[in-house]
Amino acid sequence: MSSHPAPRRTIAVVLAGGTGQRIGLEIPKQLLKIAGKSILEHTLHIFENAPDVDEVILLMTPAYVDDARRIVEKARLAKVTGVLAGGATRSETTRIAIRAAAERLAGGEDCNLLFHDAVRPLLSQRVVRECVESLERYQAVDVAIPSSDTVIVTRTHGDDGEFITEVPDRSRLRRGQTPQGFRLSTIAAAYDRAAADPFFQATDDCSVVVKYLPDVPVHVVTGDDYNMKVTQPVDVFIADKLFQLASHAAPAQAGEAAYREQLAGKTMVVFGGSYGIGADIARIAEGFGARVFAMGRSTTGTHIENPDHVEEALSGAYAETGRIDYVVNTAGVLRVGRLADTDDATVREALEVNYLAPVNIARSAYKYLSETGGQLLLFTSSSYTRGRAEYSLYSSTKAAMVNLTQALADEWAEDGIRVNCVNPERTATPMRTKAFGQEPEGSLLTSESVALTSLDVLVSEMTGHVIDVRKQDPTSAPVSQRSGFEAALADVLIRTTEDQGV
């Protein structure tokens, strides 16, 4: 019986040695806040949530090591095993990281090292995964994207300024990004050789391998336009806007057994649980053993715009079960029409139901969710990225849900409470039918598919994310086209629907 060797351990090295002087800051740019968190924390979370990364070492500007340690502690970043002072140069910092990694390994053991700029906070999990996979075959990898600009080579002629001397073929030019990945033994050997060169200097680590280990091929992983480096003042603005609009794919489904393990004995309160997405979430969760309290205007007489009704629903569920693990709000109103023609009562209803109610739900839910380390799940709309004519109130209040999610995820992180927001495309719900009438069959998501994705989010460790649900997602496919597990989920929904006589 053959056995496969265990995969090499992967250590991410986050390089945070910048000072911020280039963008006129008094603090390092990696400590600047965008989207409610420091750039450094955003970057560390990428590797904390990366299944392919086992450990993280942070190399910080020496004067701010204590600040970095406080960020790691507050954010509960379990994979960060060391916060070390970086060197005076990039190459010196790399040497420190190489020594730190070697000290963590048993004698003769090798590992993968991923060196990543702390000021690239929009790195995708796809790039991380492909870097680690490439290191199974290659000893060194770089990340790069095609250059969309023509690159010129110039020479300065005295006081006359610069003149073009060469225009390289753009089809072969790439813009380098990070991470840069290496087997520890490879990058260590390259730096050992570089140490003997009195003229050595380098601004990145792949160039060290290319120069001092010329027989080692450096494989190129295709990068991502979003993986920008925050270097100039305009980059801070762009990164903040990208985070504001960023959304994420649904987390992977854990499996039926895991769902039962996660939900059995847990308590969930669903506001807007009378019909549509909320009712489907309640039925699926009950099918996996959760105690669910589905609250709705037409079923339980719960008006979410009334803070007393919200508190009564939550305190009642807590009194009956002794805990609240999940609070979900799918309730909302959608009135179509020009704002100038909208009466005061309709404006008040939209603001109270779509905005003030979620705020009050969050305020009331906090004390219960802090006991269990639970999750608050809100809902937005695809119109949040750009307000749309004829339903300006709905669009603007749904944009507020995204900001509320991101702010509370940061505010409640110390309490272990997760906050996320689901962003479904056009979905066949009674609210939508009432607003727009019957639409072409097959053009809308089903409320069931959105509910299934919502459940995936609830049992995940994600927080602060906007999760897209799109028509082409696997969970939105007909039952006949799903995997065995997805079909099992659908069966749970069908069984619980039949049990309730719906």
C-alpha positions, 0 to 999 in steps of 0.5 A: 500500500503506497503512501503519499508524503504529507504536503509541505507546510505553508507559511505566509510572510506579511511584509509591513515595513513601509513608513507611509512617507511617500503618501505624506502620512505620519504613520505607516500606510499599512496602519491606515484604516480603509473600510473600517479596518487597518490595511494591515488587518485586511491583509492578515485576514486574507491569510487567516481565512486561506485554507492553504496557509498554515501559519503567518509571520508578520514583519513590521516597521520596528517602531510599530511592532507593539501596534501590530501585536495589538491589531493581531490580538484584537482581531483574534488572528490565530494563524499569526505566530510571530510579529517581528521587527523588520530590517532596514531593507527589503532583503534584510527583512527577507533574511529575518523571515527565512531565519524565523521560518527555519526555527519553526521547522524540524531539522531537515524539513522544508516548507513553502514561504509566501512573501506578501506586501501588507499594503496589498489588502485585496489579494484573492484566495484564488491567487493564494491557492494557485501559488501554493499549488505551483510550489508543489511543482516549482521551487519559486513562483511570482504573481503578475498580470499583463501590462495594459500600458505601453512601457518605455525606456528613457534616458536623461540628456542633461537639462533637456529632460528625458527621451525614449531609447526603447519601446519593449514589446508589450505582449511580453511585459508583465506587472509584478505583484505579490505574493512571491512564493518559494520553497524555504530551501530555495530562497535561503540558498539564493540569499546565501549566495547573495551574501557573498556579493559585495554589490548585492541589492534587491527590491524583490525576492524573485530577482534574487533567485533569478540572479543567484540561482539561474537554473531555478525556473520562476513560474508565473501565476496570473494575478488579479487587477484588484490586487493593487498596492496602496502606494500613492494618495489616490490608491487609498481612495481607490482601495476604500471604494473597492472594499465598499463595493467588494462582494464575495462568493458564498462559502463552500458547503460543509456537508449534511453532517456538518450542517446538523452538527452546526445547527442542532440545538442552536437557536435562530430568530428570523425576522421576515419569516412569514414567507419568501427567503425568510420562511425558507431559511427557517424551514431548512434550519429546522430540518437540521435540528435548529430551534427556529422562531420565524417572526412575521407581520402576517404570522406572529404579528411582529412589526419589526419597525416597532422596537418593543416587538423586536425585543419581545421576539428575542427575549421570548426565544431566549427565555424558551431556549436559553440562547440565541445563536443566529439572528436573521433579518429578511424583512423589507418593503419595496415601493416603486415610484418617483420620489417627488410623487411619494407621500410622507407615509410611504417615505416613513415606512421605507425608512422605518422598515428598511433601515431603522428596524435592522438597526434596532434588531442589531441593538437588541440582538447584541447582548444575546449574540455576545453570549454565544459568539453568534451571527447577525445576517442582514440582506441587501440588494444588487441596487446598493452599488448604484441607486436606481430610478423609481425606487430610490428609497429602497436602493439607498436603504439597502446601501446602508445595510452594507455599511451597517454590516461592515461597521458592526463586524468591526465593532463587534469583533472583540465580542466574537460576533459575526455580521454578514450581508447577503446580496441576492440578484433578482429573486422570486419573492412575494415582495418583488411580485407585488412591486413588478408583477409576474416576470419571465419564468426562469429569469429570477433566482428562487427564494430557496436557492438564496436561503441555501446560500444564507445557511452556508454563510450562517455556519461559516466563520466569515464576518464583515462580508457581502455575499453575492448570490447569482443565477449561475451559482450551483445552489441556484440550479434545479434540484435535478442538476445539483450534487447529491448533497445539494439534492439532500438539502432540497429534500430537507426543504421539501420534507419540512414544507410538507410537515407544515402543510405549506 
